[in-house]
Amino acid sequence: MNTPKIDLLITGVGGQGNILASDIVSEVALAAGFDVKKTDTLGMAQRGGSVISHVRISEKVFSPLIKEGEVDILLAFEKLEGVRWARYLKPGAIVIINNHALPPLSVNLGIDKYPSNEEVNQILKQRTEHIYFVEGTKRVIELGNVKTLNIFMLGCLAAFLSFKLETWQEVIAQHLPSKFLKLNNTAFDLGAKEIKNVHVG
């Protein structure tokens, strides 16, 4: 998919770094000369609630909110959160979904059932065939710091955007302490490699 017009939805739960990820994407697009509007919604995020970011990139953007059925790319840091927003996908959209479950309280209490990967896939396939399950949490745990998940996921996302690697690196450097920069750059590179090796659908 080519920039300049992208409607991106980033979903996850509190503590996964979604807001920082949406800030970085927005600033990368701005640095590349595009107009950007974004808005974040936090549902008791500090307690593991849903976090949703709308990021709209184009030559001119008038509203930060993406309409239902118009999302070009869904970047989901958690599987159930990706499913929650499936109705927002346009036909043929790209879905990048971290293969990791953080069940909400209703599941832990036995009130609801967490969907299997097959069920997640089935729901998403009603909108698109371009579904990429990535082992984000597993990879960053192997790397030594689960807090790099958001940067790993941005590395996956970057494969579908036309922004220069140098721009990503510069913006990431502006947002992270220098002592963690090398680790996060490694996470970004891991994400970029991971997405190339994922079986679609």
Residue pairs with C-beta under 8 A, 6 or more apart in sequence:
1 72
1 73
1 94
1 160
1 161
2 162
3 29
3 32
3 34
3 57
3 161
3 162
3 163
4 34
4 57
4 58
4 59
5 57
5 58
5 59
5 72
6 29
6 55
6 56
6 57
6 58
6 72
6 73
6 161
7 54
7 55
7 56
7 57
7 66
7 70
7 71
7 72
7 73
7 90
8 25
8 54
8 55
8 56
8 57
8 71
8 72
8 73
8 74
8 75
8 157
9 52
9 53
9 54
9 55
9 66
9 71
9 73
9 74
9 75
9 85
9 88
10 18
10 21
10 22
10 25
10 52
10 53
10 55
10 75
10 76
10 77
11 18
11 50
11 51
11 52
11 53
11 74
11 75
11 76
11 77
11 78
11 81
11 82
11 84
11 85
12 18
12 50
12 51
12 76
12 77
12 78
12 81
12 98
13 45
13 48
13 49
13 50
13 51
13 77
13 78
13 81
13 102
14 42
14 44
14 45
14 46
14 47
14 48
14 49
14 51
15 45
15 46
15 48
16 51
16 77
16 78
16 149
16 150
17 77
17 147
17 149
17 150
17 151
18 40
18 51
18 52
18 53
18 77
18 150
19 40
19 42
19 51
19 53
20 150
20 175
21 53
21 75
21 150
21 151
21 153
21 154
22 38
22 40
22 53
22 55
23 38
23 175
24 154
24 168
24 171
24 172
24 175
25 55
25 57
25 154
25 157
26 36
26 38
26 55
26 57
27 171
27 174
28 163
28 167
28 168
28 171
29 36
29 55
29 57
29 163
30 36
31 167
31 170
31 171
32 163
32 164
32 167
34 57
34 58
34 59
35 57
35 58
35 59
35 60
35 61
36 55
36 56
36 57
36 61
37 55
37 56
37 61
37 62
37 63
37 64
38 53
38 54
38 55
38 56
38 64
39 53
39 54
39 64
39 65
40 51
40 52
40 53
40 54
41 50
41 51
41 52
41 53
42 49
42 50
42 51
43 49
43 50
43 51
45 51
48 102
48 104
50 81
50 84
52 81
52 85
54 64
54 65
54 66
56 63
56 64
56 66
66 88
68 87
68 88
69 87
69 88
69 89
69 90
70 88
70 90
71 85
71 88
71 89
71 90
71 93
72 90
72 93
72 94
73 93
73 94
73 95
73 96
73 157
73 160
74 82
74 85
74 86
74 88
74 89
74 93
74 94
74 95
74 96
74 97
75 96
75 153
75 156
75 157
76 82
76 85
76 95
76 96
76 97
76 98
77 98
77 100
77 136
77 149
77 150
77 153
78 98
78 100
78 101
78 102
79 97
79 98
79 99
79 100
79 101
79 115
79 117
79 120
80 101
80 102
80 103
80 104
80 114
80 115
80 120
82 95
82 97
82 120
82 124
83 115
83 120
83 123
83 124
86 123
86 124
86 126
86 127
87 127
89 95
89 124
89 127
89 128
90 127
91 127
91 128
92 128
92 129
92 130
93 127
93 128
93 130
94 128
94 130
94 132
94 160
95 124
95 128
95 130
95 131
95 132
96 132
96 134
96 153
96 156
96 157
96 160
96 195
97 120
97 124
97 131
97 132
97 133
97 134
98 134
98 135
98 136
98 137
98 149
98 153
99 117
99 133
99 134
99 135
99 136
99 137
99 138
100 136
100 137
100 138
101 114
103 114
104 112
106 112
107 113
107 114
115 123
117 133
121 131
121 201
124 131
125 131
125 201
129 200
129 201
130 200
130 201
131 200
131 201
132 156
132 195
132 198
132 200
133 198
134 153
134 156
134 191
134 194
134 195
134 198
135 194
136 149
136 152
136 153
136 156
136 191
136 194
137 146
137 149
139 152
139 187
139 190
139 191
139 194
140 146
140 147
140 148
140 149
140 152
140 187
140 190
143 183
143 186
143 187
143 190
144 183
145 180
145 183
145 187
148 183
148 184
148 186
148 187
149 187
151 172
151 184
151 187
151 188
151 191
152 187
152 188
152 190
152 191
152 194
153 191
154 168
154 172
154 188
154 191
155 187
155 188
155 189
155 190
155 191
155 192
155 193
155 194
155 195
156 191
156 192
156 194
156 195
157 191
158 165
158 168
158 188
158 191
158 192
159 192
159 195
159 196
168 188
169 185
169 188
172 181
172 184
172 185
172 188
173 181
176 184
